[in-house]
Amino acid sequence: MNRDLDLLGRTIARIGPLDERAMAAARQRQASLTKPAGSLGRLEELAIWAAGVIGDPLPSVERKVIVTAAADHGVAAEGVSAYPQEVTAQMVANFLRGGAAINVVARHVGACVVVVDAGVAAELPAHVNLVSTKMGRGTKNMARGPAMSREQTAASLAAGIELAEAECAGGAQALALGDMGIANTTTAAAVVAAVTGSPTAAVAGRGSGLDDRALAHKVEVIERALAVNRPDPAHPLDVLAKVGGFEFGLLAGVTLGAAAARRPVALDGFPTTAAALIACGLAPAARDYLLASHLSQEPGHRVVLNHLGLRPLLDLGLRLGEGTGAALGLWLLDAAVRLLRDMATFDQAGVSRGHRQVAPQG
């Protein structure tokens, strides 16, 4: 455990502010490109932000990696999901076959999917494309006590940091977070309620398709878990251990490791953003490295994005998870930085200086 906590401390210490010089240079280049000022809207903002994250006025995010972490949750025993727990392992097998939505979208946007068994409640067969950081066969039931031990909590964070470090060393220029785990929106709601102080009913959603009665039961289970465990919002490790999950710790670690390596981190839906909330509690500077790819249908997702001060790029009504929305965020980020790098300047195109500040027309 001490080794894991030491790694966590060293990683947090390496997370610095955005590179203001690179951002200023990118902003200056944006003003010289063959377009009316501001006409590319948030794509211009994205490219300038990426320059600050990476520390390069002409950043590249061509090599994109999506970390899709899977784990099970003991609270599933309370009947908070419309699907049985066995689906987690079945979906991991689908990821590895390349047949899931995340595989399709990743191929479209030119990203690699790294599938991680962070704690699936089954023994998964070895696979060349499966990374195992298994902390156990699912967490304990948080409605009856802490979900994880302190040792498991620290180990999950360390595993995520090490995974991010390995991917960045292997050439990843941007990372995205994806998740898979039956009952993990229940866990996400508990984490977000604990940290933000929001009412449970305001952050708990229908997940995989609960009806009104099942949703009311889900809210009651989360409230019971918070009452039993009393997680301390001032201590992210306490929240993670008591009402978190193995994949939440791993993805929080990936966030920290990527930020320390100056890589953008694209968030997916509610569970991945809850994991990032833990990361930002541990290292507030990590918030500047986050990209809110989209707004999901889970009500708690809006709550946590607002808490972090992040504005989503897309609102497509997604509620799948897996990293699908984050992959689309990476695609837009890639487009933004390519526009910054590859568009001609007014001087290169021979466009008259007098037309540079023409306002965009509808």
C-alpha positions in Angstrom: 0.0 0.0 0.0 2.8 2.4 0.8 4.3 1.9 -2.6 0.9 2.7 -4.2 0.4 5.8 -2.1 4.0 7.0 -2.9 3.3 6.6 -6.6 0.0 8.5 -6.2 1.8 11.4 -4.4 4.6 11.6 -7.0 2.1 11.6 -9.8 0.0 14.4 -8.2 3.1 16.5 -7.7 3.9 16.3 -11.4 0.5 17.8 -12.5 1.2 21.4 -13.4 -0.8 24.2 -15.0 -1.6 24.6 -18.7 1.3 26.0 -20.8 0.3 29.6 -21.2 3.0 30.3 -23.8 1.8 27.5 -26.1 -1.7 28.7 -25.7 -0.8 32.3 -26.6 1.1 31.1 -29.7 -1.9 28.9 -30.7 -4.3 31.8 -30.2 -2.1 34.0 -32.4 -2.0 31.4 -35.1 -5.8 31.1 -34.9 -6.0 34.8 -35.7 -3.9 34.4 -38.8 -5.8 31.5 -40.4 -8.0 32.0 -43.5 -11.3 32.4 -41.7 -13.3 35.1 -40.0 -12.1 35.5 -36.4 -14.0 33.1 -34.1 -15.8 31.4 -37.0 -14.9 27.9 -35.9 -16.4 28.5 -32.5 -15.5 25.9 -29.9 -13.2 24.1 -32.3 -10.9 27.1 -31.9 -11.1 26.9 -28.1 -10.4 23.2 -28.2 -7.2 23.6 -30.2 -5.9 26.4 -28.0 -6.7 24.3 -24.9 -4.9 21.3 -26.4 -1.9 23.4 -27.0 -1.9 24.3 -23.3 -2.4 20.7 -22.2 0.3 19.2 -24.4 2.7 22.2 -24.2 3.0 22.6 -28.0 1.6 25.5 -30.1 0.9 23.0 -32.9 -0.4 20.0 -30.9 -1.3 16.6 -32.4 -3.7 14.0 -31.0 -3.5 11.6 -33.9 -2.6 8.6 -31.6 -5.7 8.2 -29.5 -6.3 5.5 -26.8 -9.6 4.7 -25.1 -9.3 2.9 -21.8 -12.5 0.9 -21.2 -12.4 -0.5 -17.7 -14.8 -3.2 -16.5 -15.7 -4.2 -13.0 -18.6 -5.5 -11.0 -20.3 -4.0 -7.9 -21.6 -5.8 -4.9 -24.5 -3.4 -4.6 -26.0 -5.2 -7.7 -27.3 -7.7 -5.2 -29.8 -5.0 -4.1 -31.6 -5.2 -7.4 -30.6 -1.7 -8.6 -30.0 -2.7 -12.3 -32.3 -3.9 -15.1 -29.6 -6.4 -16.1 -27.9 -9.3 -14.2 -24.3 -9.0 -13.2 -23.2 -11.7 -15.7 -23.6 -9.1 -18.4 -20.4 -7.4 -17.4 -18.2 -10.4 -18.3 -20.3 -11.0 -21.4 -19.7 -7.5 -22.6 -16.0 -7.7 -22.0 -15.9 -10.7 -24.3 -17.8 -8.6 -26.9 -15.3 -5.8 -26.6 -12.5 -8.2 -27.2 -14.2 -9.6 -30.3 -14.6 -6.1 -31.6 -18.4 -6.3 -31.8 -19.5 -3.6 -29.3 -20.5 0.0 -30.0 -17.2 1.3 -28.6 -15.3 -0.9 -31.1 -17.3 0.5 -34.0 -16.9 4.1 -32.9 -13.2 3.7 -32.1 -12.5 2.3 -35.6 -14.4 5.3 -37.1 -12.4 7.9 -35.2 -9.1 6.1 -35.5 -8.6 5.2 -31.8 -7.3 2.1 -30.1 -9.4 0.5 -27.3 -7.6 -0.9 -24.3 -9.9 -3.2 -22.4 -9.2 -3.6 -18.7 -10.5 -6.2 -16.2 -10.4 -4.0 -13.1 -12.5 -6.4 -11.0 -15.1 -8.4 -13.0 -16.9 -11.0 -10.9 -15.7 -13.9 -13.1 -12.5 -15.4 -14.2 -11.9 -14.1 -17.7 -9.8 -16.1 -20.1 -6.5 -14.6 -21.1 -6.6 -12.5 -24.2 -3.9 -10.6 -26.0 -6.0 -7.4 -25.9 -7.1 -7.7 -22.3 -5.2 -6.0 -19.5 -5.9 -7.4 -16.1 -5.5 -5.3 -13.0 -8.1 -7.3 -11.1 -8.5 -6.2 -7.5 -11.2 -8.8 -6.7 -14.3 -10.4 -8.1 -16.4 -7.3 -7.7 -16.6 -4.9 -4.8 -18.5 -5.6 -1.6 -22.0 -4.4 -1.2 -21.7 -0.7 -0.3 -25.3 -0.7 1.1 -23.9 -2.9 4.0 -20.4 -1.5 4.4 -17.3 -0.2 2.6 -17.1 -1.3 -1.1 -13.3 -1.7 -1.0 -10.5 -1.9 1.5 -7.9 0.9 1.8 -5.4 -1.4 0.1 -7.6 -2.1 -2.8 -8.4 1.6 -3.2 -4.8 2.6 -3.3 -3.9 -0.3 -5.7 -6.7 0.6 -8.1 -5.4 4.2 -8.4 -1.8 3.0 -8.8 -2.8 0.5 -11.5 -4.5 3.3 -13.4 -1.5 5.6 -13.1 0.8 2.8 -14.4 -1.5 2.1 -17.3 -1.6 5.7 -18.3 2.2 6.0 -18.1 2.6 2.9 -20.2 0.2 4.1 -22.9 1.8 7.6 -23.0 5.3 6.0 -23.2 3.9 3.9 -26.1 2.9 7.0 -28.0 -0.6 7.9 -26.9 -1.2 11.6 -27.5 -4.7 11.7 -26.0 -6.7 9.3 -23.7 -10.4 8.7 -23.2 -12.2 7.0 -20.4 -14.8 4.3 -20.8 -16.6 2.0 -18.4 -18.5 -1.2 -18.1 -20.1 -2.6 -15.0 -23.6 -3.6 -14.0 -24.8 -1.2 -11.2 -22.0 1.3 -11.8 -24.4 4.2 -12.2 -25.6 3.4 -8.7 -21.9 3.7 -7.6 -21.5 6.9 -9.6 -24.5 8.5 -8.0 -23.2 7.6 -4.5 -19.8 9.1 -5.3 -21.3 12.3 -6.7 -23.8 12.7 -3.9 -21.0 12.2 -1.3 -18.6 14.7 -2.9 -21.1 17.4 -4.0 -23.7 17.1 -1.3 -26.4 16.9 -3.9 -29.6 15.1 -3.0 -29.6 11.5 -4.0 -32.7 11.8 -6.0 -31.1 14.6 -8.1 -28.1 12.4 -9.1 -29.6 8.9 -9.4 -31.0 8.0 -12.9 -32.6 5.1 -14.7 -29.3 3.6 -15.7 -29.9 0.7 -18.1 -33.7 1.3 -18.1 -35.3 1.2 -14.6 -39.0 2.0 -14.2 -40.3 4.5 -11.6 -40.6 1.9 -8.9 -37.1 0.5 -9.5 -35.7 4.0 -9.6 -37.2 4.8 -6.2 -35.6 1.6 -4.8 -32.2 2.6 -6.3 -32.4 6.0 -4.6 -33.2 4.2 -1.3 -30.2 1.9 -1.7 -27.9 4.8 -2.4 -29.1 6.7 0.6 -28.6 3.6 2.8 -25.1 3.2 1.5 -24.3 6.8 2.3 -25.8 6.5 5.8 -24.0 3.2 6.6 -20.6 4.4 5.3 -20.6 8.2 6.0 -18.0 8.9 3.4 -16.0 12.1 4.1 -16.3 14.5 1.1 -13.1 16.2 2.1 -11.1 13.0 1.6 -11.5 11.4 -1.9 -9.8 8.2 -0.9 -12.4 7.7 1.8 -15.2 8.3 -0.7 -13.7 6.0 -3.2 -13.1 3.2 -0.7 -16.6 3.4 0.9 -18.9 3.9 -2.1 -16.7 3.6 -5.2 -15.6 0.8 -7.4 -12.5 -0.8 -8.8 -13.0 0.7 -12.3 -13.6 4.1 -10.7 -10.2 3.9 -9.0 -8.5 2.7 -12.1 -10.0 5.5 -14.2 -9.2 8.1 -11.6 -5.6 6.9 -11.7 -5.6 7.0 -15.6 -6.8 10.6 -15.3 -4.0 11.5 -12.9 -1.3 9.7 -14.9 -2.4 11.3 -18.2 -2.5 14.8 -16.7 1.0 14.3 -15.2 2.2 13.3 -18.7 0.4 16.4 -20.2 -2.2 14.4 -22.2 -5.8 15.4 -22.8 -8.4 13.2 -21.1 -11.8 12.8 -22.8 -14.6 11.9 -20.4 -17.5 9.7 -21.4 -20.7 9.6 -19.3 -21.7 9.6 -15.7 -19.4 6.8 -14.2 -16.2 8.1 -15.9 -17.0 11.7 -14.9 -17.5 10.5 -11.3 -14.1 8.8 -11.5 -12.6 12.1 -12.7 -14.3 13.8 -9.8 -12.3 11.6 -7.5 -9.1 12.4 -9.4 -9.8 16.2 -9.2 -10.4 15.9 -5.4 -6.9 14.4 -5.1 -5.3 16.8 -7.6 -7.4 19.9 -8.4 -4.9 20.8 -11.2 -6.1 17.7 -13.1 -9.4 19.4 -13.9 -7.7 21.5 -16.6 -6.8 18.4 -18.5 -10.4 17.1 -18.8 -12.6 17.3 -21.9 -16.3 16.8 -21.4 -17.2 15.0 -24.5 -21.0 14.9 -24.1 -23.9 15.2 -21.8 -25.6 11.9 -21.0 -29.2 11.2 -20.1 -28.2 10.4 -16.5 -29.3 13.4 -14.3 -26.2 13.1 -12.2 -23.9 13.7 -15.2 -25.1 17.3 -15.5 -24.6 17.8 -11.7 -21.0 16.6 -11.7 -20.1 18.4 -14.9 -21.4 21.6 -13.4 -19.5 20.9 -10.2 -16.3 20.5 -12.2 -17.1 23.6 -14.3 -17.0 21.6 -17.6 -19.1 22.3 -20.6 -20.0 19.3 -22.8 -19.3 19.3 -26.5 -22.2 17.2 -27.5 -25.7 16.4 -26.3 -26.9 13.3 -28.2 -29.0 11.6 -25.5 -26.4 8.9 -25.1 -26.5 6.5 -22.1 -24.5 3.6 -23.2 -21.1 4.1 -21.6 -18.1 2.0 -22.8 -16.4 5.2 -24.0 -18.6 5.8 -27.0 -19.2 9.5 -26.3 -15.6 10.0 -25.3 -14.5 8.6 -28.6 -16.6 11.2 -30.4 -15.0 13.9 -28.2 -11.6 12.7 -29.3 -12.7 12.9 -32.9 -13.7 16.5 -32.5 -10.5 17.3 -30.6 -8.5 15.8 -33.5 -10.4 17.9 -36.0 -9.8 21.0 -34.0 -6.0 20.6 -33.8 -5.7 19.6 -37.4 -7.5 22.8 -38.4 -5.0 24.7 -36.3 -2.0 23.0 -37.8 -3.0 22.5 -41.4 -5.1 25.5 -42.4 -3.3 28.1 -44.5 -2.6 31.5 -43.0 -3.7 34.7 -44.7 -0.1 35.4 -45.8 0.3 31.8 -47.3 -3.0 32.1 -49.1 -2.4 35.6 -50.4 -5.7 36.9 -48.9 -5.9 40.6 -48.4 -5.3 41.8 -44.8 -8.4 43.9 -44.9 -10.6 40.9 -44.9 -9.1 39.1 -41.9 -11.6 40.4 -39.3 -14.8 40.1 -41.3 -17.5 38.7 -39.0 -18.9 35.3 -39.9 -22.1 35.3 -41.9 -25.1 33.1 -41.2 
